[in-house]
Amino acid sequence: MNLSQVSDHIKKKKPKRVGRGVGSGHGKTSTRGHKGVGQRKGRKHYIGHQGGNVPYLRKIPKRGFKSRRPKEYQIVNLEEVVEKLKDKKTITPQELKTANLIKDEKKLVKILANLKSDFSQNSIFKAHKFSRKAKEIIEKAGGKVECLKL
């Protein structure tokens, strides 16, 4: 026995032959019925179609606003900056990347004021966004805050 003699024993179902005359049983309307969306060619109906009823997605109330292209920030807490970058004079997204505090320096960075200890680092912070409390803490310690272009 070799591979050329091996065959599968699965019977393949022949496709239904439609539109081959009245005598075939699948003639005239070709098993599509009379009139309506099912009889027409092309897409039958969209997902969520309820056959004349108001679709579920149109029934439920919609509130608020959700942007299609939201701005996603990489968040850095001041506590992490104190631990890893305490001796730096300027803290930029490139510095945060080298310290493994963010994944990509090209994406937006936001600095938050999550602190457990006192903050006494007078550095220049460059990021795309700052929380109000983080801004206050940095300026109180003698540092500067510079916002980068979004």
Backbone as a chain_set.jsonl record, in Angstrom:
{"seq": "MNLSQVSDHIKKKKPKRVGRGVGSGHGKTSTRGHKGVGQRKGRKHYIGHQGGNVPYLRKIPKRGFKSRRPKEYQIVNLEEVVEKLKDKKTITPQELKTANLIKDEKKLVKILANLKSDFSQNSIFKAHKFSRKAKEIIEKAGGKVECLKL", "coords": {"N": [[0.841, -1.186, 0.0], [0.558, 2.209, -0.822], [0.787, 5.864, -0.771], [-0.641, 6.789, -2.997], [-2.73, 5.048, -3.238], [-4.363, 5.435, -1.086], [-7.505, 6.537, 0.064], [-10.139, 8.763, 1.024], [-13.124, 7.953, 2.769], [-15.283, 9.589, 2.934], [-18.373, 10.711, 2.009], [-19.092, 13.119, -0.343], [-21.332, 15.804, -0.27], [-23.428, 16.702, -2.84], [-23.874, 19.871, -4.43], [-26.995, 21.689, -4.276], [-28.964, 21.698, -7.124], [-30.334, 24.356, -8.51], [-32.944, 26.202, -10.147], [-33.45, 24.781, -12.517], [-35.727, 24.206, -14.029], [-39.284, 23.412, -13.748], [-39.91, 20.74, -13.244], [-37.806, 19.723, -11.738], [-38.218, 20.369, -9.119], [-36.917, 22.371, -7.895], [-37.26, 24.653, -9.343], [-38.36, 27.655, -11.1], [-38.729, 29.813, -8.709], [-36.403, 29.065, -7.531], [-36.039, 27.893, -4.911], [-36.254, 30.108, -3.252], [-38.595, 31.36, -2.545], [-41.45, 33.648, -2.645], [-41.32, 37.072, -3.334], [-39.975, 39.738, -1.202], [-37.146, 40.241, 1.11], [-35.56, 37.955, 1.254], [-35.802, 36.782, -1.195], [-34.526, 38.381, -2.999], [-31.395, 39.127, -4.678], [-27.987, 39.4, -3.407], [-26.934, 40.781, -0.228], [-28.582, 39.271, 2.496], [-29.678, 40.226, 5.045], [-28.825, 42.572, 7.643], [-26.714, 42.213, 10.591], [-28.464, 41.778, 13.54], [-30.907, 42.354, 12.56], [-34.441, 42.388, 12.737], [-36.655, 41.662, 11.307], [-38.706, 43.666, 10.558], [-39.502, 44.569, 13.071], [-38.449, 47.048, 15.495], [-35.013, 47.206, 15.696], [-32.969, 45.788, 18.322], [-30.657, 47.244, 19.081], [-31.374, 49.831, 18.421], [-33.362, 50.312, 20.202], [-32.354, 50.472, 22.82], [-31.305, 52.913, 25.256], [-29.044, 55.599, 24.54], [-26.39, 57.203, 25.974], [-24.205, 59.907, 26.848], [-20.814, 60.439, 25.659], [-18.479, 58.956, 23.496], [-15.339, 58.937, 22.329], [-14.121, 58.27, 19.052], [-11.497, 58.136, 18.435], [-9.73, 58.005, 20.964], [-7.466, 59.744, 23.19], [-4.81, 58.099, 24.449], [-3.01, 57.842, 27.326], [0.233, 57.176, 28.689], [0.757, 56.304, 31.912], [2.565, 57.718, 34.585], [3.639, 57.604, 37.86], [4.601, 59.903, 40.457], [5.932, 58.71, 42.554], [7.251, 56.515, 41.4], [9.072, 57.879, 39.821], [10.665, 59.091, 41.756], [11.852, 56.83, 42.881], [13.359, 55.686, 40.712], [14.565, 57.729, 39.151], [15.95, 59.708, 40.707], [18.311, 61.302, 40.693], [18.391, 62.743, 38.335], [18.373, 65.721, 36.302], [16.757, 66.713, 34.223], [13.714, 65.383, 33.26], [12.454, 63.512, 30.822], [10.326, 61.994, 28.263], [12.085, 60.177, 26.99], [13.957, 59.616, 28.997], [12.257, 58.405, 30.844], [11.592, 56.142, 29.419], [14.063, 54.794, 29.244], [14.329, 54.145, 31.903], [12.424, 52.243, 32.122], [9.8, 52.981, 32.782], [7.813, 53.705, 31.066], [6.414, 52.369, 27.985], [6.712, 53.262, 25.338], [8.312, 56.015, 23.987], [7.281, 57.723, 22.107], [4.561, 57.818, 22.357], [1.817, 59.385, 24.181], [2.397, 60.901, 27.399], [1.496, 60.988, 30.796], [1.801, 62.502, 33.946], [1.217, 61.622, 37.233], [0.227, 62.371, 40.64], [0.892, 60.353, 42.626], [1.983, 59.584, 45.576], [3.917, 58.282, 48.302], [5.834, 59.081, 50.031], [7.691, 62.1, 50.952], [8.267, 64.619, 48.452], [11.114, 65.884, 47.043], [12.525, 66.708, 44.798], [14.11, 68.758, 42.671], [13.657, 69.079, 39.634], [13.432, 69.401, 36.028], [10.514, 68.685, 34.535], [9.314, 67.122, 31.689], [6.55, 66.442, 29.929], [3.505, 65.253, 28.343], [1.131, 65.749, 29.652], [-0.033, 66.738, 32.911], [-1.229, 65.975, 36.166], [-3.233, 68.095, 38.259], [-2.481, 68.15, 40.955], [0.031, 66.919, 40.861], [1.472, 68.811, 39.437], [1.461, 70.927, 41.296], [2.938, 69.758, 43.422], [5.469, 69.312, 42.24], [6.262, 71.945, 41.564], [6.266, 73.079, 44.101], [8.41, 71.783, 45.234], [10.449, 73.015, 43.953], [10.914, 72.492, 41.332], [10.399, 72.467, 37.71], [7.712, 72.526, 35.325], [7.054, 71.393, 32.138], [4.994, 71.343, 29.376], [4.665, 69.151, 26.7], [4.047, 69.095, 23.104], [0.901, 67.852, 22.007]], "CA": [[0.0, 0.0, 0.0], [1.276, 3.479, -0.82], [-0.076, 7.033, -0.637], [-1.508, 6.967, -4.163], [-3.877, 4.154, -3.119], [-5.177, 5.833, 0.072], [-8.613, 7.43, -0.275], [-11.038, 8.995, 2.144], [-14.421, 7.336, 2.545], [-16.314, 10.569, 3.259], [-19.165, 11.029, 0.826], [-19.261, 14.558, -0.487], [-22.693, 16.175, -0.608], [-23.476, 17.494, -4.062], [-24.639, 21.103, -4.231], [-28.368, 21.678, -4.762], [-29.073, 22.311, -8.458], [-31.552, 25.157, -8.504], [-33.235, 26.928, -11.379], [-33.341, 23.888, -13.662], [-37.045, 23.832, -14.518], [-40.326, 23.09, -12.775], [-39.885, 19.308, -12.948], [-36.753, 19.377, -10.781], [-38.641, 20.677, -7.747], [-36.201, 23.577, -7.469], [-37.333, 25.567, -10.482], [-39.042, 28.936, -10.998], [-38.156, 30.739, -7.717], [-35.134, 28.469, -7.086], [-36.124, 27.656, -3.46], [-36.153, 31.372, -2.514], [-39.92, 31.848, -2.167], [-42.005, 34.755, -3.417], [-41.178, 38.449, -2.836], [-39.29, 39.994, 0.071], [-35.695, 40.393, 1.144], [-34.924, 36.663, 1.042], [-35.89, 36.402, -2.592], [-33.626, 39.234, -3.777], [-29.978, 38.759, -4.631], [-27.181, 40.264, -2.553], [-26.946, 40.486, 1.207], [-29.925, 38.965, 2.979], [-30.011, 41.248, 6.033], [-27.703, 42.928, 8.504], [-26.684, 41.595, 11.914], [-29.382, 42.482, 14.435], [-32.18, 42.572, 11.846], [-35.515, 41.688, 13.429], [-37.785, 41.421, 10.42], [-39.789, 44.645, 10.641], [-39.498, 45.161, 14.403], [-37.345, 47.982, 15.731], [-33.896, 46.405, 16.19], [-32.616, 45.935, 19.737], [-29.667, 48.31, 19.266], [-32.03, 51.128, 18.325], [-34.281, 50.457, 21.337], [-31.677, 50.793, 24.081], [-30.925, 54.328, 25.318], [-27.635, 55.905, 24.362], [-26.064, 58.407, 26.733], [-22.788, 60.266, 26.947], [-20.01, 60.572, 24.446], [-17.29, 58.127, 23.48], [-14.551, 59.336, 21.173], [-13.684, 57.17, 18.193], [-10.034, 58.113, 18.526], [-9.377, 58.595, 22.258], [-6.047, 59.932, 23.484], [-4.419, 57.172, 25.506], [-1.778, 58.288, 27.964], [1.011, 56.256, 29.517], [0.725, 56.952, 33.222], [3.751, 57.599, 35.431], [3.44, 58.202, 39.178], [5.79, 60.583, 40.995], [6.616, 57.739, 43.414], [8.161, 55.738, 40.548], [10.137, 58.798, 39.395], [11.554, 59.241, 42.917], [12.612, 55.591, 43.053], [14.269, 55.335, 39.622], [15.235, 58.868, 38.514], [16.094, 60.771, 41.703], [19.469, 62.161, 40.475], [18.304, 63.387, 37.019], [17.964, 67.132, 36.315], [15.61, 66.82, 33.317], [13.011, 64.105, 33.093], [11.739, 63.528, 29.552], [9.843, 60.656, 27.913], [13.218, 59.307, 26.684], [14.487, 59.172, 30.299], [11.277, 57.477, 31.422], [11.707, 54.894, 28.651], [15.29, 54.092, 29.653], [14.097, 53.64, 33.259], [11.333, 51.259, 32.003], [8.557, 53.456, 33.388], [6.843, 53.703, 29.975], [6.776, 51.414, 26.937], [7.067, 53.92, 24.078], [8.484, 57.46, 24.227], [6.547, 58.482, 21.098], [3.171, 57.934, 22.787], [1.562, 60.441, 25.16], [2.777, 60.58, 28.777], [0.86, 61.808, 31.829], [2.416, 62.306, 35.255], [0.249, 61.714, 38.321], [0.802, 62.668, 41.949], [0.701, 59.233, 43.549], [3.185, 59.602, 46.419], [3.828, 57.763, 49.662], [6.798, 59.846, 50.822], [7.833, 63.498, 50.541], [8.899, 64.84, 47.155], [12.052, 67.014, 47.152], [13.36, 66.629, 43.608], [13.92, 69.965, 41.862], [14.022, 68.732, 38.268], [12.554, 69.891, 34.974], [9.687, 67.579, 34.046], [8.74, 67.333, 30.362], [5.564, 65.404, 29.597], [2.392, 65.775, 27.564], [0.074, 66.177, 30.551], [0.217, 66.598, 34.342], [-2.393, 66.191, 37.011], [-3.117, 69.375, 38.969], [-1.746, 67.926, 42.206], [1.426, 66.634, 40.5], [2.043, 70.108, 39.081], [1.671, 71.654, 42.555], [4.005, 69.103, 44.185], [6.749, 69.541, 41.558], [6.614, 73.358, 41.695], [6.531, 73.347, 45.519], [9.731, 71.25, 45.524], [11.439, 73.821, 43.247], [11.082, 72.0, 39.972], [9.623, 73.116, 36.667], [6.832, 71.664, 34.55], [6.941, 71.802, 30.736], [4.068, 70.497, 28.621], [5.05, 68.892, 25.311], [2.937, 69.15, 22.16], [0.117, 66.619, 21.919]], "C": [[0.885, 1.247, 0.0], [0.271, 4.643, -0.825], [-1.024, 7.237, -1.823], [-2.757, 6.09, -4.087], [-4.808, 4.527, -1.962], [-6.279, 6.773, -0.398], [-9.481, 7.62, 0.963], [-12.414, 8.434, 1.787], [-15.564, 8.276, 2.918], [-17.068, 10.891, 1.968], [-19.379, 12.53, 0.797], [-20.678, 14.844, -0.939], [-22.66, 17.066, -1.841], [-24.281, 18.759, -3.802], [-26.026, 20.994, -4.865], [-28.427, 22.389, -6.116], [-30.406, 23.044, -8.526], [-31.715, 25.85, -9.844], [-33.118, 26.072, -12.617], [-34.717, 23.37, -14.102], [-37.991, 23.393, -13.425], [-40.259, 21.633, -12.348], [-38.842, 18.92, -11.919], [-37.183, 19.578, -9.34], [-37.955, 21.92, -7.215], [-36.205, 24.6, -8.599], [-38.022, 26.86, -10.12], [-38.391, 29.867, -9.982], [-36.842, 30.219, -7.142], [-35.012, 28.385, -5.57], [-36.048, 28.938, -2.636], [-37.516, 31.904, -2.068], [-40.333, 33.028, -3.025], [-41.806, 36.072, -2.669], [-40.349, 38.541, -1.55], [-37.786, 39.97, -0.037], [-34.984, 39.074, 0.879], [-34.893, 36.236, -0.41], [-34.902, 37.18, -3.446], [-32.187, 38.745, -3.683], [-29.213, 39.746, -3.749], [-27.29, 39.862, -1.101], [-28.376, 40.303, 1.698], [-30.413, 40.023, 3.98], [-28.812, 41.466, 6.938], [-27.794, 42.217, 9.851], [-27.572, 42.419, 12.846], [-30.724, 42.777, 13.792], [-33.269, 41.762, 12.522], [-36.793, 41.61, 12.597], [-38.94, 42.379, 10.581], [-39.914, 45.271, 12.008], [-38.366, 46.167, 14.516], [-36.196, 47.171, 16.314], [-33.501, 46.762, 17.618], [-31.656, 47.101, 19.959], [-30.277, 49.695, 19.148], [-32.983, 51.366, 19.487], [-33.573, 50.954, 22.594], [-31.234, 52.253, 24.094], [-29.416, 54.508, 25.18], [-27.344, 57.22, 25.063], [-24.569, 58.656, 26.693], [-22.118, 60.344, 25.594], [-18.799, 59.68, 24.572], [-16.541, 58.431, 22.191], [-14.137, 58.117, 20.368], [-12.177, 57.025, 18.219], [-9.6, 58.734, 19.848], [-7.867, 58.747, 22.403], [-5.703, 59.036, 24.666], [-3.055, 57.581, 26.032], [-1.101, 57.127, 28.678], [1.185, 56.951, 30.856], [1.999, 56.65, 33.996], [3.451, 58.303, 36.744], [4.734, 58.836, 39.665], [6.598, 59.656, 41.906], [7.637, 56.927, 42.61], [9.333, 56.593, 40.074], [11.145, 58.975, 40.522], [12.434, 58.008, 43.076], [13.691, 55.411, 41.991], [15.069, 56.502, 39.041], [15.475, 60.019, 39.494], [17.259, 61.727, 41.428], [19.439, 62.896, 39.131], [17.814, 64.832, 37.159], [16.773, 67.38, 35.382], [15.017, 65.438, 33.107], [12.103, 64.233, 31.875], [11.179, 62.137, 29.272], [10.966, 59.675, 27.562], [13.839, 58.753, 27.977], [13.551, 58.16, 30.958], [11.321, 56.123, 30.719], [12.933, 54.106, 29.072], [15.161, 53.52, 31.065], [12.969, 52.608, 33.302], [10.061, 51.677, 32.747], [7.442, 53.578, 32.348], [7.325, 52.749, 28.89], [7.283, 52.095, 25.671], [7.156, 55.423, 24.301], [7.742, 58.316, 23.217], [5.075, 58.654, 21.465], [3.049, 58.986, 23.894], [1.853, 59.968, 26.58], [2.055, 61.536, 29.721], [1.486, 61.467, 33.175], [1.375, 62.587, 36.322], [0.954, 61.868, 39.658], [0.528, 61.562, 42.948], [1.986, 59.069, 44.351], [2.91, 58.979, 47.775], [4.757, 58.536, 50.588], [6.838, 61.292, 50.324], [8.584, 63.591, 49.216], [9.792, 66.071, 47.268], [13.01, 67.045, 45.963], [13.104, 67.865, 42.743], [14.469, 69.731, 40.457], [13.057, 69.403, 37.294], [11.817, 68.686, 34.396], [9.089, 67.96, 32.698], [7.833, 66.156, 30.039], [4.416, 66.061, 28.844], [1.273, 66.311, 28.443], [0.478, 65.91, 32.0], [-1.102, 66.722, 35.078], [-2.151, 67.479, 37.799], [-2.265, 69.227, 40.234], [-0.269, 67.65, 41.927], [2.154, 67.926, 40.155], [2.392, 70.91, 40.336], [2.852, 71.086, 43.332], [5.366, 69.398, 43.567], [7.191, 70.988, 41.729], [6.918, 73.739, 43.138], [7.937, 72.88, 45.897], [10.825, 72.055, 44.801], [11.692, 73.387, 41.829], [10.238, 72.781, 38.973], [8.823, 72.067, 35.887], [6.741, 72.226, 33.141], [6.035, 70.807, 30.01], [4.547, 70.377, 27.18], [3.828, 68.966, 24.414], [2.219, 67.795, 22.113], [0.188, 66.04, 20.532]], "O": [[1.857, 1.318, 0.751], [-0.94, 4.428, -0.877], [-2.103, 7.805, -1.655], [-3.737, 6.349, -4.786], [-5.916, 3.998, -1.863], [-6.022, 7.698, -1.168], [-9.547, 6.752, 1.833], [-12.809, 8.447, 0.621], [-16.679, 7.828, 3.187], [-16.472, 11.291, 0.969], [-19.793, 13.134, 1.787], [-21.178, 14.216, -1.873], [-21.945, 18.068, -1.875], [-25.254, 18.736, -3.049], [-26.209, 20.296, -5.863], [-27.996, 23.535, -6.242], [-31.468, 22.425, -8.591], [-30.748, 26.056, -10.577], [-32.728, 26.571, -13.673], [-34.843, 22.213, -14.502], [-37.571, 23.047, -12.321], [-40.529, 21.325, -11.187], [-38.979, 17.878, -11.278], [-36.576, 19.015, -8.429], [-38.366, 22.466, -6.191], [-35.233, 25.334, -8.774], [-38.245, 27.133, -8.94], [-37.545, 30.667, -10.379], [-36.228, 30.904, -6.323], [-33.986, 28.769, -5.009], [-35.801, 28.87, -1.432], [-37.563, 32.837, -1.267], [-39.665, 33.37, -4.001], [-42.103, 36.154, -1.477], [-40.068, 37.531, -0.904], [-37.217, 39.72, -1.099], [-33.886, 39.082, 0.321], [-34.058, 35.424, -0.811], [-34.482, 36.702, -4.499], [-31.81, 38.047, -2.742], [-29.736, 40.802, -3.391], [-27.688, 38.742, -0.781], [-29.267, 41.081, 1.358], [-31.455, 40.642, 3.767], [-27.899, 40.642, 6.99], [-28.844, 41.679, 10.202], [-27.429, 43.64, 12.918], [-31.59, 43.388, 14.418], [-33.066, 40.592, 12.849], [-37.889, 41.504, 13.146], [-40.077, 41.931, 10.731], [-40.388, 46.402, 12.117], [-37.426, 46.141, 13.721], [-36.379, 46.505, 17.333], [-33.681, 47.897, 18.061], [-31.815, 47.863, 20.913], [-29.747, 50.648, 19.721], [-33.374, 52.506, 19.737], [-34.124, 51.76, 23.345], [-30.83, 52.782, 23.059], [-28.626, 53.684, 25.639], [-27.98, 58.235, 24.779], [-23.773, 57.732, 26.526], [-22.761, 60.319, 24.544], [-18.158, 59.639, 25.622], [-17.055, 58.207, 21.095], [-13.839, 57.062, 20.928], [-11.643, 55.93, 18.046], [-9.146, 59.878, 19.864], [-7.092, 57.986, 21.823], [-6.248, 59.202, 25.758], [-2.077, 57.658, 25.287], [-1.756, 56.224, 29.199], [1.705, 58.066, 30.92], [2.456, 55.509, 34.064], [3.052, 59.467, 36.748], [5.826, 58.375, 39.335], [7.816, 59.802, 42.015], [8.749, 56.681, 43.078], [10.452, 56.099, 39.938], [12.351, 59.007, 40.275], [13.623, 58.124, 43.371], [14.815, 55.028, 42.314], [16.149, 56.286, 38.49], [15.233, 61.177, 39.156], [17.214, 62.87, 41.884], [20.389, 63.613, 38.818], [16.97, 65.139, 38.001], [15.883, 68.165, 35.708], [15.718, 64.469, 32.818], [11.114, 64.965, 31.895], [11.524, 61.188, 29.977], [10.831, 58.476, 27.802], [14.2, 57.578, 28.048], [14.001, 57.182, 31.555], [11.113, 55.084, 31.345], [12.863, 52.888, 29.239], [15.808, 52.525, 31.392], [12.591, 52.146, 34.378], [9.336, 50.834, 33.275], [6.263, 53.557, 32.699], [8.493, 52.363, 28.868], [8.177, 51.577, 25.002], [6.192, 56.043, 24.751], [7.582, 59.517, 23.434], [4.409, 59.545, 20.937], [4.049, 59.42, 24.467], [1.604, 58.816, 26.934], [2.007, 62.742, 29.48], [1.678, 60.296, 33.506], [0.734, 63.638, 36.327], [2.132, 61.538, 39.793], [-0.021, 61.823, 44.019], [2.958, 58.488, 43.869], [1.821, 59.122, 48.33], [4.501, 58.637, 51.788], [6.117, 61.661, 49.397], [9.427, 62.75, 48.904], [9.311, 67.169, 47.551], [14.185, 67.376, 46.122], [12.031, 68.013, 42.157], [15.588, 70.128, 40.134], [12.005, 69.906, 37.688], [12.434, 67.781, 33.835], [8.435, 68.996, 32.574], [8.29, 65.022, 29.895], [4.364, 67.285, 28.724], [0.545, 67.219, 28.04], [1.233, 64.979, 32.283], [-1.985, 67.476, 34.671], [-1.009, 67.9, 37.982], [-1.433, 70.082, 40.536], [0.594, 68.102, 42.68], [3.311, 68.117, 40.533], [3.471, 71.495, 40.433], [3.678, 71.841, 43.846], [6.318, 69.703, 44.285], [8.362, 71.246, 42.009], [7.737, 74.625, 43.383], [8.588, 73.478, 46.755], [12.01, 71.8, 45.016], [12.617, 73.885, 41.188], [9.457, 73.652, 39.354], [9.202, 70.899, 35.803], [6.394, 73.393, 32.956], [6.273, 69.599, 30.026], [4.805, 71.383, 26.518], [2.697, 68.906, 24.897], [2.849, 66.739, 22.171], [-0.412, 64.998, 20.267]]}, "num_chains": 1, "name": "protein.A"}
